[in-house]
Amino acid sequence: MATPLWLRRVQVLAGPGEPPRHQDALIDARGRLQVWGEGAARQGEELGLDPVPAEGWLLAPVLVDPHSVLEQPWDGVAETLDSLARSAAAGGYGTVALLPWARPWRDRPERLRGMAWPDPLQLVLWGSFSAEGGDAELAPHRDQLLAGAIGLSAGDQIPPLPLLERGLLLGEMGLRPVLVSPRSAGLCAGGFVREAVETLRAGWPPDPVLSETLPLQSLLAVAAARPAARLVLMNLSTAAALERLRALESPLPCTVSWWHLLADSGSLEPARVGWRLVPSLGAPRDREALLSAAVEGLISAVAVHHLPLDAEEQLLPLDQRRPGLAGHGARHGLVLPLLWRELVDRRGCSLQQLWQLLSWGGSRLLGLPPERLQAGSRRWLLFDPRAPWTWTRAESLSLAANQPLLGERISGRVLASGLSAAWDGESAAPGSLPG
């Protein structure tokens, strides 16, 4: 039988507005956070536990993914509802919001029902702005929201402006968010890496910056004309778009994909997974601008935007392959370790800022209360930013074939969390934890 876990002087980030503090914490045998701070050591002693030295580790609320994709939840080859739950939980993600991009498209109440995860995981669903995602007519907005949709989402490019205007004028979404991508596929001109010197040198077909900035200008004009609507920009990817957003007195909320913060056309090796994305992978100046915007707070939330492909799709030539990257999957998480290294270690980002990007900002976009540690809850994660591990296929909990950085040595791992439906304490037992 599993035993409780007594963490000695772990760094505790309890919630927004609360600075991290080194405290003792006690987790019971069922994976519930019992107590932290005063009283934790006393209870640990009363239970006869051996304390685990945890200085340098972080105990914090779970992460929130504001948008990802799951096309075939029940019989998918690239991913299923169960495999996504396991892989998200392993990376510390307690909430994942799924876009309506599916087969069939989730645009009606009956297509939104029946999809759920067991506690303590939380699965939320975006409704669709247009019927079948076709951008020809409006989907039944009110019916989807009554069926539980968290908000409405368009596809991977801006809808026709008359359709967008009509939907916002009807206003059936009320104060719920409307997620729209500032991208025009027609302006991409067949390119799939953002135009730059590095793109030309590598021989990739360039995607002009105008494919993002021109649709963005249209969305900003629509937002100014419809101030009551909660427009959210999905997956900003260029420095030029950020400059336009920064010039506004009240910038629109926006998300950025985690991979756009880590890779660019000047740093990613040609044979590596991670080139074929929507929006296109940026140039080094784009990544630098996105990182600066994340630190300063212009970016509202970082999305995993998990879009898994199966092995057959992944074998196609790059220009024939569907765009997408799997972000949920690693047994010890990829997003948190890699963004910790990039934002905290290299740029001095505070823990509060990092959790704003990876957890609280996502909750706010989705209209959910911010995550915080609570006594009796299993929605916590334990992270060691220095623990090394090697990312191999054997470490994957996802079925996706398009997972990046396989074979890489990773610094930082999610040691444990209460999110696993089968918590037994073994993965968090003192003898199994590094350090």
N, C-alpha and C positions, 0 to 999 in steps of 0.2 A: 504494500500500500504506500502511496506517495506521502511524503512528509512536507510540512510547510517550509518556506524558504525565508530565512532572515538575512537581509542585505544590510551590511554594515557601511555607513557613510556613503551611500549612493547619492548621486546628484539628482534631486527631485525637481522636475518642472511640473507643477501641479495644474496650471491653467493660465489663460491669458491674463496679463497684468500682474502675475506673481513671479518674482525673480527666482531663478533656480537656487536651491539650497542643498547643502550636504546633510543628509539625515539618514537615520535607520528606517527600514521599511520591512513589513512582514506580509508575505503572500501565503495564503492557506493552501492546503493540499488539493483543492478544487480549482486553483488558479485565480482565486478572488483576492484582490488587494484588500487586506484587512485594515492596516493602519500604517501611517508613516509619521515621522517626527517623534514627539514625546509619546512614550508608551510602547513604541515598537520594540525597543531593547528589552524593556521589562517583560513584555509578553513572550519574546523570544527566549529569555532566560527561564521563564515559568514553564515553557514547553520543552525545555532541555535541548534547544537547538544549538548547533554550531554556527556561528555567524560566518557569512561569506564576505570576505573583504571586497568591497565594490566601489572603492574610490576610482574615479575615471570612467565609471559607467553612468548611464543616464536612465532614469525611470520617468516616463512621460506618457501623456495621453496618446491614443492611437492616431494614425494618419487618415486623411480623407482624400479620396480621388474624385474630383468633380466630374470627370467624363472619361469613359472607356467604352470599348465596343465588344459585344458578344453576339455573333450572328446566329449561331445555332446552339441554344442553351442546353438542349436535351440530348442531341445525337451528333454534336459537332466533332469533327476530326481534329481541327486546330485548337479547340477549347470547348469545355462544357461548363455549366453552372457550378458543378462540384469542383472541377479542377481549378477554376478561377477562384473559388472560395478558399481552397487550400493555399494557392500561391499568393493571393492577396494577404491572407492572414499571416503567412510566413514572413512577409515583408513589413508587417506592422500596420497594414491598412485595415481599419475596422469598418470603414464605409466606402463603398464604390457605387458611383452613379453611372448607369448604363445609358448610352445614347440609343435612339430608336433604330439605328442602322442594323437591320437584321433581315433574316429570311424566314418568314415574311416580315416586312417592315412593321415596326410596332407603332401604329398610327390610330388604333381604335381600342376602346376599353377592353374588349375581350382578349386582345393581344398583350395587354399589360397585366393581366391577372395570372396568378399561379406561379409567379417568379418571386422567390424569397429565399433568404438564408436563415439558418438557425441562429438564435442568440448565442454569443453576443455580437455576431457579425450583422451588419446592416447593408442591405441592397436596396438602392432607390433607382427609379426609372425616370428618364426624360421622356415626355411625350413628343410627338412629331408636329412640326409647324405645318407641313404640307402633306397631302394624301399620298401614301406610298413613297414619300420622299421625292416625288416627281416634280415639285415646284410648279405644278400646273393649277392646282386648286388647294384650298385650305382643308386641313384635317379638322375633325370635330374637337376643337380646343377644350370647350367646357366639359365634354364627356370624358376626355382623357384625364383632366385634372380631378374630376369627381371620382375617377377610378383609381386615383392615387399617384398620378404623374407629379413629379417634383417641379416641373416647368416644361417649357417647350424648346425643342432644338430643331434647327435646320440641318441640312446636309453639310458636305465638306466645302461648299462654296456659298456665296451670298444668293439668296432667293431673288427672283425678279422683283424689282422695287415696287411695281404696282401690287403684287401679291403680299409683300411685306407690309406695305402701307395699309392694305385692306385688313390684314389680320390685326395689326396694332390699333387701327381705328375701331374695329369691333370690340377689342379690349376684353375678350373673354378670359384672358390669362390673369387679369387683375394685377396684383403685385408680384406674381410669379416671374421668375427669370425667363428670358428668351435668349437662347444661345445661338449666335450667328458667327460664321467664319468670314472674316474679311478677305475673301479670295475669289477670283474669277478664273475658272478653268479655261475660258476662251482666251484670256490674256496671257496664260502660261506659255502659249506657242509651242506646246509639246516638250518644254523643258522640265527637268525634274531636279535640278540643283540650282540654287539661287545664283544669278549672274554675278560674276566677279572674275578677277584675274585668275584666281585659283581654279575656278570652274573651267576656264578656257584652257589652262595648262593641262588639266586632267582630261580634257576632251569630252566632258559631260555636256549634254544639251542644256543651255542656260534658261532659267525661269526668270523673267524680268521682275524687278522690284515693283513695277507698276501693277502686276497681278495682285498685289496686296494693298498698295497705297490707294489706288483708284477706288476699289470697293470700300476701303476704310472711309474715304471721304464721303461716299454716299451714305454709309451707316452713321457717320457723325451728323450728317445733315438730317437724317431721319430721326435720330435721337434728340436733336435740338427741336424738331417740330413736334415730337411726341414725348415730352419730358416725363409723363406719367408711366411710360413703359420702362421695364427693367431690362434693357438690352445689355448683353454680356458678350464681349468679343472672345471668340474661341481661337486659341493657338496662334497668337501673334508671333511673327518670326523674323522681322526685319528691323534694322536700326531706323530706317526711314519712317516706318509706321510708329515706332516709339516716339520719335521726334514730334510727329503730329499729335500724338496723344498727350505728350508732356506739355504742349503749348496750350492745352485747354484749361480753363479755370476749374472745371470739375471733370477730370478724365473718366471715361467709361470703365467699369470693371472689366478685367481681361484675364485670360489664362495663357500660360505658355507650356509647351510640352517639355518634360524633363530632359529629353534627349537633345533638344535645341540648346539647352544650357551646358551640355557636355561635349558635343561634337560639332564640327564645322567642316567646310570643304577643304580647309587647309591642314586639318589635323587627322582626319579619318583616312585610314589606309584604303586603297581602292578595292581590295578583296573583302573588306569587312562588311558585316551586316550593319545597316543603319543609313544607307544612302537614299533609299527609295521611300520618301515620306510625303505626306500631304499635311501641312504646307511643306514646301521644299526645304531641304537642309540649307542653312545659311552660310554666308562667308564668315571669316574670322571676325570682321567688324560687327556683323549681326550678333554673333554669340556674345561678344564683349558688351554690346549695348543691352542685350537681354539680361546678362548677369548684373550689370550696373543697375538696371531698372528693378530687378528682383531685390537687390539690397536696399535700394532707396524706397521701396514700397509701391512703385508704380504698377508692378505685376500683382494682381489680386491673389492668384493661387497657381501652383504648379500642378499640372495634370499628368497622370501617367499615360493617358490616351492609348491604353493597351489595345492593339489591333492585331490579333494573332493570325498567322498564316500556317497552312499545313505544309508538310514536307514536299508534296508535289508542286505546290505553288512556288515554294522557295527555290526549286530547281530551275525555274524558268529564267531566261536571260533578264538582266536587270531592267531593260527598257520594256519588257513584256510582263513583268511581275506587278501584281497589285501593290500599291504603296501601303506601308504599315510596319509597325515595330511592336514587339511584345515587351512590356515593361514589368508586368507581374510574372513571377516564375521562380526566381532564385530562392532557395531554402532559407537563406539568411538575409534576403532583400538586396536589391540593387540600388533603388532610387535613393533611399536614405544614406547609405554609406558613400555613394559617389557625390551626392550633393553636399554632404557634410564636408568632404574633402575640398570641393570646389568653392563652397560659400563660407564655411566656418574656418577651415584651415588656411585657405589661400586669400580670403577677402575679409576676414574678421567679422563675418556676420554673427550676430548674437543668437543664442538659442531661441529667444522669443521671436526674432525675425524668421528664423528657419521654420519654426512651428507655425508661424503665421502663413508661410508659403505652402507648407505641406499638410496642414491640418485645419487651423482655424479659418483661414481664408476660404478654403473649399467649403467648410460648413456654412460660412456666411453667404457664399454664392448660391448654395442649395437651399437657403432659408432654414437651416438647422441650427440648434444651439451649439456653441463651441465645445469641443471636447475638453474634458478636465478629469483629473483623477478623482475617483469617488470611492469611499469605503464600501466594500462589498461588491465592487464592479470588477469585471474581467476585461474591461476596455483599457488596457495599459500595455506598454511595451518596455523592454529592457534592452538597451543598446550599448555596445562597446565600440567606440569609434576607432580603436586601435587594433582590434582583433583581426589577424590576417586569415584569409581562406582563399581557396582556388575555385573559381566559378567553372564548373564542368557540367556536362549534360546530366550526370548522375545526381547533381545537386538541384535539378529542376523539378518543380512540382507542377509546371504547366505542360500542356501538350504542344505548345506552339513551336514551330521550327525556326522562326525569325527572331530569336533571342540574341541580343548583342553581347559582345565581350566574352564569349565562351573561351575558356582557356586562360583568362586573365587572372592575375593575383589581385584580390580585392582587400582593401584595408577598411575594416568596420563591418560589423555584423549585428543583426538583431538576434540577441542571445535567447530571448524567450518572450512570450506574451501570453495573455489570458484568452486570446482569440480562438485558439484551437478548440474545436468541439470535443476533442478527446484528450483534454488536458489530464495528464497523470503525474506531472511534476518531474518526470524522468529527464526531459530535456533541460530542465532548470535545476537539477540536483547539484549540490555543491561540487561533487566529484567530476561532473561533466562540463562545468563552466570553465572557460579558460581564465588564466590570471592567478 
